[in-house]
Amino acid sequence: WMKAIFYSEFDNIAGPKIAYQYPASRVAADAFDGMAEYIIPKPALCGKLVIITAFGHKIMGWPVLIEDTKYHRNALIFNVCFVFEPESDTHAFPPIVRKLAAIFRDLEKETELLFSPKKREKIPGILERIYKDLTRYAECIYPVDSANTISLKLFPKFENPPIVEDHQVPICIAEIGDLAEWDLTMQQIIPFIDGVHYISRIAKLTGITTEIVKECVQHLVYRDYVKLIDIFQYGNMYAPTPEIRRLADSPELQQSCVQYVTMPGYAPSSFEKIFDLYCRIDPRISFREFCQENDLPGLYIDERSFITFGIVNAFLRRIHKYPTRTDLLSGDKPVGIMSAKAG
């Protein structure tokens, strides 16, 4: 996370230097000197994002060049930089760095914030406010004067939605809400998202092309309304994962489990019995064989729901089988045999 923020500039006598920093002394003078040529760079690098990782810091800035005869050497070069731990994830900061550089540039052109000795006294307070507000609230709104306000906001990075395959089964993990709030295509697709129908089947039932169904389901996955699972088949093999400890430790999850896996209209089995069944799932046998050894319907447990709840909550995983070649060591090259990749 953010360690500090500083304002640096090219001083006509001292050269590149940190003029103001908050918190103070987070970036030592000798460390800055080792990076100064990149923080206050040649004009060719001004107006570009600069990221330096060195001396135990990750520094991100956007150097700015303002040309005017009132400055020494007819130019002012400055950089407002953010300082992070070297391993920090800083994907949300480039827009902030670029915007803050533009704000300081405009403030200098309009009010001489950086050039006027009296107005420069505002800079430490500005840096402190930005640092504290971004750290605490992920946003900062700070009125510099009656006509100018600094407004910054950190936005989280959302991962790209997964690719939706024809054979995958969408299942709701959150309340989608009133169908009338969705477009007409979604209104046709959502009723078939029941944890049973797979993508190609939904396309056939709705008369909508498979590609459009995929796009709609992908949108629901991105919004965390839906999760994708494999088609339920009795020939599948499953195995418990370490996440099953969450089920043992969470009374709320236990209650949800009992309600979900119990057949409608029947008295539920005890959680202890259901948990024991999850722990007894053997990855060496198919689910069909497991059901033959354990009478789930006799315990009023729906077999599909039993597996689905485990997959959705990540304390079950499916075991996949793949063909492999057994002749690789012998050196033979039989014709017509194709090796398979594990996925």
Secondary structure, 3 states (H helix, E strand, C coil): CEEEEEEEEEECCCEEEEEEEECCCCCCHHHHHHHHHHHCCCHHHCCCCEEEEECCEEEEECCEEEECCCCHHHEEEEEEEEEECCCCCCCCCHHHHHHHHHHHHHHHHHHCCCCCCCHHHHHHHHHHHHHHHHHHHCEEEEECCCCCEEEEECCCCCCCCCCCCCCCEEEECCCCCCHHHCCHHHHHHHHHCCCCCCHHHHHHHHCCCHHHHHHHHHHHHHCCCEEEECCCCCCCEEEECCCHHHHHHCHHHHHHHHHHHECCCCCCCCHHHHHHHHHCCCCCCCHHHHHHHCCCHHHCECHHHHHHHHHHCCCEEEECCCCCCCCCCCCCCCCCCCCCCCC
